[in-house]
């Protein structure tokens, strides 16, 4: 079985998860690992399974991953999807984000075999953006408050060993079910 693990990573959270999955699968399967930033305007070959990972942007996959999927015509394929998100995986934002990613891929007639999401470090620059947007609109949804600051603090340790262990287990289960 020929597997592609392709990822988009901004703060290295998704890269860590992708690499953990790669090292878990590489001894038993033919696996390629690519950072999609290095594949702009390049075409990938055909694979039996596409494991696609990205960071959350506005409750869905980020634009770089969207462009990669479009540019490489990833339609009518067997896919497994993973994401990293600044909030805990049990938070509604994480659930909405992975569900939006799944919907996006299903709209391209892909067979989504499974999905995985885990917390990642929040980019500190996002707090600056949130502060500015709160200043412009006091009703801004991500107003800097005690909860947001706690998430930022708790996110600093993610993805952690348990997150990576769960990602590897998820990937193995997905491949063996396939």
N, C-alpha and C positions, 0 to 999 in steps of 0.2 A: 504494500500500500504506500502510495506517494502522498505525503502530507506537506502542506505549506503552513508555516506559522508566520503571519505578517502582522506587524504592529506599528502603531503611531504613539509616540511617547513624547511628552513635553517636559516633564520633570523627572523622568527615569522610572516612575512607578510602573508603568505598563511594560517598559523594557525588562524590569526585574521579573515580572510575572511571565512574560514571553520566554525569557531565558530559562527560567525554572521549568517551564513546560517542555522546552526544547531538550534540555538535558535529561528530563525524565523519559522522553520518547525516542531519542536518537539512537539508542543501542538496539532497539527492537524494530524500528521502522525507518523507511527512507524519508528523512525530514529536512526541509530547508527552512531557515530562519532569516527573515529580512526585516530591516527597518525601512518602512515605506518612504521615508525622507530621501533615502539613497536610490529610490526607484522611480523618481519623477521622470516622466517621458520614456520609461523603459517598460517593456512588456514582460509579464511573467509567463512561464509555461503552464501547461495544464496539470492539475493535481486531482487526486481522488477525494481529498478532504482539505478544506480551507479553514484554518483556525485563525480567526481575525480578532485582534485586540486593539483597543483604543482607550483614550481617556474621555471622560464625559465633558461635553460642552453644551450648555443650554438644554440639559436633560435628554441628550441623544449622542450619537457618535459625532466625532469632530469632523471638520471639513476635509482635513487631509485624508482621513480614511474614506470619506465619501468619494473623493476624487480618485483614490486608488481603486476603489470598487468599480467606479465608472470607467476609468481608463483601461482597466483590465477585464472589463466585461464579465464581472463575477455575477452571472445570472444562471439560474437553473443548475446550481451546484449544491453539493453537500457541504454545509458550513457549521462551525461551532464558534460561538462568539464570547469574548470576554472583555471586561471593562475595569478600569480603576476610577474611583470616585472619591471626592474629598470627605463625604459623609459616610457613616457606618453602613454596611451592606443591608442592614435592617431598616434603614430610613426610607420613607416613601420616595424621596428624590432618587435614590439608588434604584429602587424597583421601577419607577417610571422610566428612568434612563435606559436600563437594560431592555425593558419592554418596548421602548421606542426603537432601539437598535434592532430588536427582533422583527418588529413590524416593517422597518425599512428594508431588511433583507428578504422578508417574505414577499414584499411588494415587487421584488426583483425575481420572484419565482424560485428562490433558494429554499432548500430543505434545511431548516434550522434544527440540527440534532440536539443541541443543548446550549446552555449559556452559563456564564459565571461572572460575578462582580465582587470586587473587594475594595476596601478602603485604601486610599493612597494619600500621601502627603499633599496638603493643600499648598498651592503656590502662594507664597507670601504676598506677591503682587496683587492677588485677588482681593486682599483686604483693602488695599489702596483704592481699587476700583469700586468696591462695595461702599467705602466711606464717601467717595465722590458721588456715587449714585444716590446714596442716602441723603447727602447734602442737597442734591438737586431735587429729589423727590422723597419727602419724609415718610411716604407710604411704600417705599421700595421694599420688595419682598425679602431681600437679604440684608436687612438693616443689621448693622453691627451691634450685637447684644451679647449677653453672657453665654447663651447657647452657641452662637457662632464662634466665639472665642474659645469655648471648651472644645468644639470640633477641631478647630485649628490646632490646638494643643494636643489633643488625642491623636490627630492624624499624623503627627510627626514621627511616630514609630511604625507607620504602615508604608508599603506592605511589609508585614512582619513574617517571621518563620511560619507561624500558623497559616497565614494567608497564602504563602507560597506552597506549603504542604497541601492545603485545600485545592489550590489551582492544579497542582500535579495530579492529585487524586481525581479531580474533575476531568482532566484531559485524558488520563488513562481509561477511566470509565467510558468516556465518549468514544474513544478509538476502539475499545473492545466491543462496545455495543454496535458500532458501525460495521 
